[in-house]
C-alpha cells in the first residue's frame, strides 16, 4: 500500500513528497533491507531527505537509480513494516513520460517504487525506450496539492477535488502516473 502526499510546484518545476509504503513480507526469506527503484533519479535533481521504518531513522545507500534501506530488525515472512520516505524531485524539460513540456507535467515512473523481490531484489535502471519497469501490484492513495489550479488525469479514480487539491485512489495496480496541465 502506497500513501503519497505530493506538493507539485508548477512554476518551479519540482515536487516534494512524503511517501508511506506498507509492506508485508510475502516471501519465504527473512529480509534485512528493502530496495526501492527510483527511475526518475536518472534525470538528476532527486534528493532523499530522510527515511524511517516503523518510525525509526534507518540507513540508506543509493546505487544508480535505486535506494537500499537497511532494516533495524530482520523482517520475517508474514511480518510487515511501514517505510516513510521524504523526497524532492526536479522536473526536467521532456516530451516523454517524465518531465514538463508545452505546459504539461507528465509524472510517469516518478516516485521511489518498492522493487520486486524474487529471491533477490530486482533493481531496474532507467531506460528511455520501452517499458522495462515492473512492480508488484499495490493499492494507492495519492493526495496532490498544486501551486496553481490545473486539470489532472491519473491512474485510478478521483475521490475528491477542490481547487488546487486532489485525492486519487487506485486499487491493485502496478504503479501510479499522472499528468497535469492548465
C-alpha positions in Angstrom: 0.0 0.0 0.0 1.3 3.4 -1.0 0.2 6.7 0.5 1.7 9.6 -1.4 1.4 13.3 -0.2 2.7 15.4 -3.0 3.2 19.2 -3.4 3.7 20.0 -7.1 5.3 23.3 -7.8 4.3 24.1 -11.4 6.2 27.4 -11.7 9.4 26.0 -10.2 9.2 22.6 -12.0 9.7 20.4 -8.9 7.8 18.3 -6.5 8.2 17.4 -2.8 6.6 14.3 -1.4 6.1 12.1 1.7 5.7 8.5 0.6 4.5 5.9 3.1 4.7 2.3 2.0 3.1 -0.5 4.0 4.9 -3.8 3.0 4.3 -7.3 4.1 7.0 -9.9 3.6 5.1 -12.5 1.5 8.3 -14.3 0.6 9.8 -17.3 2.4 13.0 -15.4 3.1 13.9 -13.2 6.1 14.7 -9.7 4.7 17.3 -7.4 6.1 16.6 -4.5 3.7 14.1 -3.0 1.3 15.0 -1.8 -2.1 13.3 1.0 -4.0 13.8 1.6 -7.7 13.9 5.3 -8.5 13.7 5.7 -12.3 13.3 9.5 -12.2 16.6 9.9 -10.5 18.2 9.2 -13.9 17.4 12.8 -14.8 19.2 14.2 -11.7 17.5 16.5 -9.3 16.4 13.7 -6.9 17.0 14.2 -3.2 16.0 11.8 -0.5 15.7 13.9 2.7 15.1 11.2 5.2 13.7 7.7 5.6 12.2 5.9 8.6 11.0 2.3 9.1 8.3 1.9 11.7 9.1 5.4 13.0 12.9 4.8 13.4 15.5 6.5 11.2 17.4 4.0 9.0 20.5 3.9 6.8 20.0 4.3 3.1 22.6 3.6 0.4 21.9 4.9 -3.1 23.2 3.0 -6.1 22.4 4.3 -9.6 18.6 4.5 -9.7 17.9 2.5 -6.5 17.9 3.0 -2.8 18.6 0.2 -0.3 17.0 0.8 3.0 18.5 -1.2 5.9 16.1 -2.7 8.3 16.9 -2.4 12.1 15.3 -5.8 12.7 15.1 -8.7 10.2 11.7 -8.9 8.6 10.4 -12.4 9.0 8.0 -14.0 6.4 4.4 -12.8 7.1 5.5 -9.7 9.0 5.1 -6.1 7.9 6.8 -2.7 8.1 5.9 0.9 7.3 8.6 2.7 5.3 8.3 6.5 5.1 10.4 8.4 2.5 10.6 12.2 2.2 12.0 13.3 -1.2 12.2 16.1 -3.7 12.4 15.7 -7.5 13.2 18.4 -10.0 11.2 18.0 -13.2 13.3 18.2 -16.4 12.1 19.5 -19.8 10.8 16.5 -21.6 8.3 15.3 -24.2 8.2 11.8 -22.8 6.7 10.1 -19.7 8.5 12.2 -17.1 9.0 16.0 -17.0 7.5 19.2 -18.4 6.7 20.3 -22.0 4.3 22.7 -23.6 2.5 23.4 -20.3 2.0 19.7 -19.4 3.6 18.0 -16.4 4.0 14.2 -17.0 4.7 12.1 -14.0 5.4 8.5 -15.1 7.8 6.4 -13.0 8.3 9.5 -10.8 8.4 8.2 -7.2 10.5 5.5 -5.4 8.9 2.2 -6.2 9.4 -0.8 -4.0 11.4 -3.3 -6.1 10.1 -6.8 -6.8 11.7 -9.5 -4.6 12.4 -12.7 -6.5 15.0 -14.4 -4.3 16.8 -11.1 -4.5 15.7 -7.5 -5.1 15.2 -6.7 -8.8 17.0 -3.4 -9.5 15.8 -1.9 -12.7 17.8 1.1 -14.1 16.1 3.7 -16.2 15.7 3.1 -19.9 14.2 5.7 -22.2 12.9 3.2 -24.7 10.1 0.7 -23.9 8.6 -0.1 -20.5 11.2 -2.2 -18.7 10.0 -1.3 -15.2 7.7 -3.6 -13.3 6.4 -3.7 -9.7 4.1 -5.9 -7.6 0.5 -4.7 -7.7 -0.4 -2.4 -4.8 -3.1 -0.1 -3.6 -2.6 3.7 -3.8 -3.9 6.8 -2.1 -2.4 9.9 -3.7 -3.0 13.4 -2.2 -1.9 16.1 -4.6 -1.6 19.8 -4.0 -0.6 22.0 -6.9 0.8 25.6 -6.8 -1.9 26.8 -9.2 -5.2 25.3 -10.4 -4.8 22.7 -13.2 -6.6 19.7 -14.6 -5.2 16.4 -13.5 -5.6 13.0 -15.0 -4.3 10.0 -13.1 -4.3 6.3 -12.5 -7.4 5.1 -10.7 -10.3 7.4 -9.8 -10.5 10.9 -8.5 -12.0 10.7 -5.0 -12.1 14.4 -4.4 -11.0 17.7 -6.0 -11.2 21.2 -4.6 -9.3 24.0 -6.3 -5.6 23.0 -6.1 -6.2 19.8 -4.1 -6.8 16.3 -5.4 -7.2 12.9 -3.9 -6.8 9.8 -6.2 -7.3 6.2 -5.3 -6.2 3.2 -7.3 -6.5 -0.5 -6.3 -4.4 -3.4 -7.4 -2.3 -1.5 -10.0 1.4 -1.8 -11.0 2.2 1.9 -10.5 0.7 5.4 -10.3 1.1 8.0 -13.0 -0.5 11.4 -13.6 -0.4 14.4 -15.9 -1.3 18.0 -15.1 -2.0 21.0 -17.3 -3.9 24.2 -17.3 
